[in-house]
Amino acid sequence: MKRVWILLAALAVAAIVAPFTGPFIILLLAQILVLGIIAMSVDLLLGYTGLPSLGQAAYLGVGAYLTAILATKYGFGLGWDFWLVVLMGMAAGAATAAFFGLFAIRASGVYFLMITLALGMCVWGLAYRWNSLTGGDNGINMRGRPKFGIELANDVTFFYVVLGFFIASFFALHVLVNSPFGKSLVGIRERELRMRILGYNTWLHKYIAFVIAGAFGGLAGVLWAHLNGIVSPVDVLLPASVDVLLMVVLGGPGTLVGGLIGATAVVFLREYLATVVQWWQYVLGAVYVLTILYLPGGIMGLFKGGKA
Amino acid sequence: MKRFALLFAGAVAVGPAVAQELKIGFLAPMTGIFAQIGKDMENGFQMYIDEQKGNFAGAKVTFIVEDEEGKPPVGVRKAEKLARQDQVQLMVGGLLASTGYAIAPVSTRLKTVYVLSVAAADDLTQRDLKQYPYIVRTSWSSSQPHHPLGKWACDNGFKTVVSVAADYAFGHEVLGGFQKAFEDCGGRVVQKIWPPLGTKDFGPYIPTIKRDADAIFTVMVGPMALQFPKQLQEAGIKKPVIGGGTSYDEFVLPSMGDEVLGHVSALQYSAAIDTPRNREFVRKYREKYGKVPSYYSESNYTTAQMIHEVMKQTKGKWPGPEKFIQMITQLKLDTPRGPVRFDDMRNPIQNIYIKKVEKKKMHGYDKDELWNSVIQTYPEVSQFFTYKKEEFLKQPVYNRDFPPCKHCN
């Protein structure tokens, strides 16, 4: 519980400081929060259920493409109907996960990794080749952010909206992982066989967790589309999924907060290191390797010394 | 009155050495499969800055290079960074046409000049121009060299053509331009094959090429350009090959073998243009970077020159985005590629060279090398070629389905 207060304090500080950070940093902060949402969804799978997903960008992609297509082709979602699009994005993410889960949840460990990777690439394939709908390799350029009383085109306003979504997502997931359902997910992570013997339907538990993660992936996608103003197959590509997974590993799996910390580290390293040196990817790689070798609990592990 | 004020401001500026700064943000891929092209782009621009010792008519040039990775979303992020964080006056570059389409809205949103020194996306200087008051193109629009090429192919006896083109905006537009001019003159495109951008293995595509076509038209970008002619030769296909400009650009030419001899392509630049201006440019570039300049190098070198010319007129004072756009489009320059001026939609009017790959000695170098010999010049070609602007703009931008493939099947 203490952790939650620390996070809230940190977010409050961010919220107060944000408008004064300058026009570029505020974009990065919004980006971190969106990535934080999808990282938490991965954490639900990896940290709590023990399912390493390498295809989470697929749900982000579904949400983002849905948003972009509705906005550019039908002019939908640029006013109050933005909230509808948020719900639709979550539903689309959940529906995709519900479909993919039928295949993925049968497997575990490395096989789960491979299947989610393959399924994620299916979504990429669609984004890349379904030209009439997705614009293919060009992606979709959006014309502007929604406006409903407040103007999301203002980056500070947009940041606060994203912050709101992040906090809501955090609490939803926090409640979830501390519920009996969440505890049984942890049980499955620790020893699935025992849970099954105890009479739990472990398949269904994992399936539901997978679908919920998909929904939050979809939510992140809706925000992602408006954040960048462009949706491109690159957003759905494997490296995007890997990045999110690594953010969780870096921050500390099984903590929810870890995702946000990982996202912060990665985004700032990427944006600032890249301007200083051209071989920044090696530095990022070294950070990952060192984390996995010496900090199995991620950055959060530094503070706690053990898993939640 | 305004001009007077400007002159006055300029005069004040030159007086004692007032330190003025011109911040130029440069977007090019520095990692990934297009990293080498990015290097060519940067080298061209850097060479001009070095020639001027970093001083554009009194303004000290700060040149900030950002890696856009050849990915449109990354390009957008980096453009945001350049405009917001570094507060550059100008953004230059962007490799892929899709990246150009993605960055242009950023320039409008942040009221920052965006000079398209490579990204050839047609519609930016055509149907979409009104949305983008702060962009200007110094290179070419995708279809611009390929209208003349279509005419040339038709005039030189080709009747039917199969296309193999990279499946993204640039590929669509290059082929579109070629097809339009080629078919308007009586030729027929009988099949369109669309490998994805970055394809390395053309095994699945080559066998489907219709055997009875007169020629193959290719649009290759980056490493694709190397693979395709090799694999075509291995498959034993000896049809004449006509290519979009980037298929045989000097960027890939030195790595190619005899399999490309005789292949024809079109562009606004060839390192083999035999003018004193270009010979000098090639010599200096080669001395400095150890390779022959590609159009990526020339285009960015020339872009730097254009920016310098504007700064000369303002005596080193940044004129503001609106005025800059207005001034740069008034320029008439002699460049390595030949004379360049602008049309009223901020796209260059320039010579288009039809080029054939030949092995020979050129510019006084003593080894036999592959060069893009100019076999025909279409002078002063605009992005509308011989078509009327109004009618041209009524048709949709060239895309996967336009012009339709009437003669396929």
Contacts between the chains, C-beta under 8 A, distances in Angstrom:
chain1	res1	chain2	res2	distance
A	22	B	84	7.2
A	22	B	85	7.1
A	23	B	84	4.0
A	23	B	85	7.6
A	24	B	80	6.6
A	24	B	81	5.7
A	24	B	84	3.8
A	24	B	85	3.8
A	25	B	85	7.9
A	27	B	80	5.9
A	27	B	84	7.1
A	128	B	196	6.8
A	129	B	196	7.6
A	131	B	167	7.9
A	131	B	400	5.6
A	136	B	167	6.4
A	136	B	168	6.3
A	136	B	400	7.7
A	137	B	98	6.0
A	137	B	167	6.5
A	137	B	168	3.7
A	137	B	169	7.5
A	137	B	196	7.1
A	137	B	197	5.6
A	138	B	72	7.5
A	138	B	97	7.9
A	138	B	98	4.4
A	138	B	101	6.3
A	138	B	168	5.9
A	138	B	169	4.8
A	139	B	72	5.7
A	139	B	73	7.4
A	139	B	98	6.7
A	139	B	102	7.1
A	141	B	101	5.9
A	141	B	102	5.9
A	141	B	105	6.0
A	143	B	105	7.7
A	228	B	73	5.7
A	228	B	76	5.8
A	228	B	77	7.3
A	229	B	76	6.7
A	229	B	105	6.2
A	229	B	106	7.6
A	229	B	109	8.0
A	230	B	72	5.9
A	230	B	73	5.5
A	230	B	76	5.5
A	230	B	102	4.8
A	231	B	73	8.0
A	232	B	71	7.0
A	232	B	72	4.9
A	232	B	73	5.0
A	232	B	98	7.5
A	232	B	102	7.5
A	234	B	71	4.5
A	234	B	72	6.9
A	234	B	73	5.4
A	234	B	74	7.3
A	235	B	73	6.0
A	271	B	77	7.9
A	271	B	81	6.8
A	274	B	66	7.6
A	274	B	67	6.0
A	275	B	64	8.0
A	275	B	66	7.1
A	275	B	81	7.7
A	278	B	30	5.6
A	278	B	31	7.3
A	278	B	67	6.9
A	281	B	31	6.8
